[in-house]
Amino acid sequence: MAGMVGKLRSVVIDTPDPRGLAAFYGQLLGLPLVEDNSDGDDWVVLGGPPGHLPRIAFQKALDLRPPAWPDPQRPQQFHIDVTVDDIEAAEKQALELGARRLPGEGEGFRVYADPSGHPFCLCWD
């Protein structure tokens, strides 16, 4: 296997509402806001303490066609897995933040959509 080319800097999620979706994931994951485009509403970044990567960035995409899980005509494109200790408490909090439950679950995970329609899973061991 070849050597590393680089390090992951950010995962970037398209959304019509970068600040709103950043607020959702900030509360869901406990990540602070580290960058907010003061010139407009088109780029917001969450991250850990200085020097800790990766970051999650949110960029404006007014014409976003969100996935329609589990419809193969509009596939999920990507998803985030979030590890939780108590699935019932985590689900309640996620729904209060604006998530919605989607079809699909298995031993150790349940599927949801964020406020922009991107799928994510709450996972437990």
BELPEKA-V371326 format. One record per pair of residues at least 4 apart in sequence whose ideal C-beta (glycine too) atoms are under 7 Angstrom apart, sorted by sequence separation. I is the first residue (numbers start at 1). GAP is how many residues later the second one is. D is the distance in whole Angstrom. If there is no record, write none. Layout:
# BELPEKA-V371326
i = (I	I)
gap = (GAP	GAP)
d = (D	D)
This chain:
# BELPEKA-V371326
i = (17	18	19	20	21	22	23	24	25	48	86	87	88	89	90	91	92	93	95	105	113	114	26	37	47	94	105	113	15	25	26	37	68	84	105	113	114	26	37	67	69	104	13	36	47	67	111	112	35	46	65	67	102	35	45	46	67	102	111	112	22	33	34	101	102	110	34	45	100	109	110	33	34	44	99	100	109	32	43	44	99	109	31	99	108	31	43	108	31	42	98	102	108	42	94	41	91	26	25	34	19	22	18	87	18	22	18	19	31	18	94	25	91	90	69	70	70	10	87	22	21	87	82	84	82	84	18	79	80	81	82	83	84	18	79	82	18	69	79	81	11	13	15	76	9	10	16	69	8	9	10	11	12	13	14	16	7	8	9	10	15	16	10	12	14	16	15	14	66	67	69	66	67	64	66	67	29	28	28	28	27	24	24	24	24	21	21	20	21	17	16	15	13)
gap = (4	4	4	4	4	4	4	4	4	4	4	4	4	4	4	4	4	4	4	4	4	4	5	5	5	5	5	5	6	6	6	6	6	6	6	6	6	7	7	7	7	7	8	8	8	8	8	8	9	9	9	9	9	10	10	10	10	10	10	10	11	11	11	11	11	11	12	12	12	12	12	13	13	13	13	13	13	14	14	14	14	14	15	15	15	16	16	16	17	17	17	17	17	18	18	19	19	20	21	21	22	22	23	23	24	24	25	25	25	26	28	31	31	32	33	33	34	35	35	36	37	37	38	38	39	39	40	40	40	40	40	40	40	41	41	41	42	42	42	42	43	43	43	43	44	44	44	44	45	45	45	45	45	45	45	45	46	46	46	46	46	46	47	47	47	48	49	50	50	50	50	51	51	52	52	52	53	54	66	69	70	73	74	90	91	93	94	95	95	99	100	101	105)
d = (6	6	6	7	6	6	7	6	6	4	6	6	7	6	6	6	6	6	6	6	5	5	5	6	7	4	4	7	4	7	7	4	4	4	6	6	6	6	7	5	6	4	7	5	4	6	6	6	7	7	7	5	4	4	5	5	6	6	6	7	7	7	5	6	5	7	6	5	6	5	5	6	4	7	4	5	7	7	7	5	6	5	4	6	6	6	5	6	7	6	4	6	7	4	6	6	7	5	6	7	6	4	6	7	6	6	6	6	7	4	7	6	6	5	5	6	6	7	6	5	5	5	6	5	7	7	4	4	4	5	5	5	6	6	5	7	5	7	6	5	6	7	5	5	6	6	7	7	6	7	4	5	4	5	6	6	7	5	7	7	6	5	5	6	4	6	6	5	6	6	5	3	7	7	7	6	7	7	6	6	5	5	6	6	5	6	6	6	5	7	7	4	6)
